[in-house]
Amino acid sequence: MEKIKQEAIELLNNCEVVSLASIDEHGYPRPVVVSKIKTDGIDTIWFSTGTSSEKTKNFIDNPKAGISFFKEGDSVTLTGTVTIVNDATEKKALWVDWFYEHFPKGVDDSEYCILKFTAEQATYWIGHKFVKGKV
């Protein structure tokens, strides 16, 4: 299990974007493509979005989430939860200059929001090997 988990981390590090799914107000999954801004192994992934975005509203109502990413036939699906990061120090530490395109007032822009995904379950399909279990 540890070897495939390490391969999944490498795969995640090579993917600029991932699919992040929230649960909408009608109970349906709502997947969107998002750029990851930071990872901690396969367990934790951070994203930036707007405070008024549909996905942020969905995660406030229901923190359950799913993530998937792939490259060259290998894929990983993770399920877990999303928390909204409100800590100003952490938000500042995660700021990237290309965010100015979306948040022109910078790190203090009231629309600037960080989502922190924490994985609980994983499904790996890497090197023609299928493994499913806790992260």
Secondary structure as GFF3:
##gff-version 3
##sequence-region A 1 135
A	DSSP	alpha_helix	2	13	.	.	.	ID=ss1
A	DSSP	beta_strand	17	23	.	.	.	ID=ss2
A	DSSP	beta_strand	29	40	.	.	.	ID=ss3
A	DSSP	beta_strand	44	50	.	.	.	ID=ss4
A	DSSP	alpha_helix	54	61	.	.	.	ID=ss5
A	DSSP	beta_strand	64	71	.	.	.	ID=ss6
A	DSSP	beta_strand	74	85	.	.	.	ID=ss7
A	DSSP	alpha_helix	88	93	.	.	.	ID=ss8
A	DSSP	three_ten_helix	97	101	.	.	.	ID=ss9
A	DSSP	three_ten_helix	106	108	.	.	.	ID=ss10
A	DSSP	beta_strand	112	126	.	.	.	ID=ss11
A	DSSP	beta_strand	129	134	.	.	.	ID=ss12
###
